[in-house]
Amino acid sequence: MVKGIISRKRALEIISRFHDSKVLVVGDIMVDQFIWGKVSRISPEAPVPVVKVTSESLLLGGCANVLNNVFSMGGKVAVSGIVGSDNMGRWLTGKLKEMGIDTAGVIVEHERPTIVKTRVIAHSQQVVRFDREDKSPVARDSLRGIMEYIESTKDDLGAVIISDYNKGVFSEELIRGIREITSQSGIVLCVDPKQSDFSLYRGCDLLTPNHQETERALGVELENSDAITKGGKTLIREFGFKGLLITRGEEGMSLFENNGEITHIPTVAREVFDVTGAGDTVIGVFALCVAAGATFKEASVLANHAAGIAVGKVGTAPVYQDELKRAL
């Protein structure tokens, strides 16, 4: 725990309310495909390893991995986004239904493939990744469907997550529409940004960029803590966020709030095996905590603990409520 911010008792109190708290995740729905194998030789055709495949697995990826983290924490969760009318899209919707999650907000576009990221893993190391995707803007009918779904679910939401992987779902119009609904309903709007122009997210409640995304938004390198402090203050002031949570890898996290307070939270990760999906864990757990009544500071500390668990796992792996309780 971070001294002075939250006690273990208070943390467990927030966690106990997860099952009554609901989060809607809007964004780029993906499938994470993992091909597992072993390498024992180099190909005679090119200087690349030959991977002998031992197993394959499909996991929820992109904003669906954010959803999976909220679900694994015991929270109520809904999702809205785009899939294709292909086998991977059918697998995704089937998986969500199996979990008991409403798929009414999942829009099918027949001319668009479901986004699939395929990672080849050998001896716990990623050998190569290849992506199947279409990053062109989604159809207007699809955007209308997303907005209608958000409008229909707003009454029992505590938080909405915009999980933006910059794959064509989010436009200024869609984000403005989501912001209007959440602000009128008192719903906290959290954004995991992938686009460099943060003016797109102007007026949203909280952003969770990593170090590199923060640098791109500012157009400068952040070489030390003083530079990060200055940069965080600039972004809060310029774009009207209530909070900015910059994730900094082994340096932990820095939370900037619009009242001028800055909180640096050291990392709790013991071993780092794979950072895949750690940002999804951070925003998923943060939003669920806020929906359960936590302050931004309290939610940041709990999200930091969850991220420390996530990076100790290989692949896109959610963190479970029992694991978080043990970490506290």
Secondary structure as the mmCIF struct_conf table of DSSP 4:
data_model
#
loop_
_struct_conf.conf_type_id
_struct_conf.id
_struct_conf.beg_label_comp_id
_struct_conf.beg_label_asym_id
_struct_conf.beg_label_seq_id
_struct_conf.end_label_comp_id
_struct_conf.end_label_asym_id
_struct_conf.end_label_seq_id
TURN_TY1_P TURN_TY1_P1 LYS A 3 ILE A 5
HELX_RH_AL_P HELX_RH_AL_P1 ARG A 8 SER A 16
TURN_TY1_P TURN_TY1_P2 ARG A 17 ARG A 17
HELX_RH_3T_P HELX_RH_3T_P1 PHE A 18 ASP A 20
STRN STRN1 LYS A 22 GLY A 27
STRN STRN2 ILE A 29 ILE A 42
BEND BEND1 PRO A 44 VAL A 48
STRN STRN3 PRO A 49 GLY A 62
HELX_RH_AL_P HELX_RH_AL_P2 CYS A 63 SER A 72
TURN_TY1_P TURN_TY1_P3 MET A 73 GLY A 74
STRN STRN4 LYS A 76 GLY A 84
BEND BEND2 SER A 85 ASP A 86
HELX_RH_AL_P HELX_RH_AL_P3 ASN A 87 GLU A 98
TURN_TY1_P TURN_TY1_P4 MET A 99 GLY A 100
TURN_TY1_P TURN_TY1_P5 ALA A 104 GLY A 105
STRN STRN5 VAL A 106 GLU A 109
TURN_TY1_P TURN_TY1_P6 HIS A 110 GLU A 111
BEND BEND3 ARG A 112 ARG A 112
HELX_LH_PP_P HELX_LH_PP_P1 PRO A 113 THR A 114
STRN STRN6 ILE A 115 ALA A 122
TURN_TY1_P TURN_TY1_P7 HIS A 123 SER A 124
STRN STRN7 GLN A 125 ARG A 132
BEND BEND4 SER A 136 SER A 136
HELX_LH_PP_P HELX_LH_PP_P2 PRO A 137 ALA A 139
HELX_RH_AL_P HELX_RH_AL_P4 ARG A 140 THR A 153
HELX_RH_3T_P HELX_RH_3T_P2 LYS A 154 ASP A 156
BEND BEND5 GLY A 158 GLY A 158
STRN STRN8 ALA A 159 SER A 163
BEND BEND6 ASN A 166 GLY A 168
HELX_RH_AL_P HELX_RH_AL_P5 GLU A 172 SER A 185
TURN_TY1_P TURN_TY1_P8 GLY A 186 GLY A 186
STRN STRN9 VAL A 188 ASP A 192
BEND BEND7 GLN A 195 SER A 196
HELX_RH_3T_P HELX_RH_3T_P3 PHE A 198 TYR A 201
TURN_TY1_P TURN_TY1_P9 ARG A 202 GLY A 203
BEND BEND8 ASP A 205 ASP A 205
STRN STRN10 LEU A 206 LEU A 207
STRN STRN11 ASN A 210 ASN A 210
HELX_RH_AL_P HELX_RH_AL_P6 HIS A 211 LEU A 218
TURN_TY1_P TURN_TY1_P10 GLY A 219 GLY A 219
BEND BEND9 VAL A 220 VAL A 220
BEND BEND10 ASN A 224 ASN A 224
HELX_RH_AL_P HELX_RH_AL_P7 SER A 225 PHE A 239
TURN_TY1_P TURN_TY1_P11 GLY A 240 GLY A 240
BEND BEND11 LYS A 242 LYS A 242
STRN STRN12 GLY A 243 THR A 247
HELX_RH_3T_P HELX_RH_3T_P4 GLY A 249 GLU A 251
STRN STRN13 MET A 253 GLU A 257
TURN_TY1_P TURN_TY1_P12 ASN A 258 ASN A 259
BEND BEND12 GLY A 260 GLY A 260
STRN STRN14 ILE A 262 ILE A 265
BEND BEND13 ARG A 270 ARG A 270
BEND BEND14 PHE A 273 PHE A 273
TURN_TY1_P TURN_TY1_P13 THR A 276 GLY A 277
HELX_RH_AL_P HELX_RH_AL_P8 ALA A 278 ALA A 291
TURN_TY1_P TURN_TY1_P14 ALA A 292 GLY A 293
HELX_RH_AL_P HELX_RH_AL_P9 PHE A 296 ALA A 310
TURN_TY1_P TURN_TY1_P15 VAL A 311 GLY A 312
BEND BEND15 LYS A 313 THR A 316
HELX_RH_AL_P HELX_RH_AL_P10 GLN A 321 ALA A 327
#
